[in-house]
């Protein structure tokens, strides 16, 4: 599976920019997770994920 970052119409990649702005330890962890997703696919990846909850100011 290819992993592609979201790209805006102006060519920016905000997800990649966010990841690159993280501390090295976090980038290494995320890079490992992305490799697993590329290898196994999004539904069969052997990592634990959780759904993000939207707070809307509560």
N, C-alpha and C positions, 0 to 999 in steps of 0.2 A: 504494500500500500504506500502510495506517496503521501507525504504530509506537506500541505501547502498552507502558508500563512495568508490571512485575509489581507487584501490589498485594496486601498481606496482608489477612487477614480483619478486622484492626483499621483498615485504610485506609492504612497506611504504604506508601511506595514506596521500598524500600531501594536499588534500583538508581539511581533518580533522586537520592536523598540522597547516595549514594556519588559520583556524577558531580558534583553540586553542591559537594562537599567537595574536589574536585581543584583544582590550580592553574589559572589562567585559560587558559594555553596548551594544557593537556590537555583542558579543557572545549571549547575551540574546535575542536580536532582531532576529538574524539568527536562534537561536533555536526555537523561536516561528514560524518563517516562515517554518522551516523544519517540525515542528509538523503539521502545516496546510497542507503542501504537503502530508504528510503521511496520514492524515485524508481524504482529498478531492481528492487527485490525482494531478498530475502535470498540467492537463488541466482545472480543475474546481476549483482550489485553489482561495480563495477570497482575493488575494493580488495583488498589482499592480507591474508589472515587466516591465523592458525595455530591449531591445536588446543591448548588448555591441557592440560598434563600434571598429573595429581594426584600429589603427592609422598608423602603419607602418612608423613611423618617420615623418609624415607630420606635 
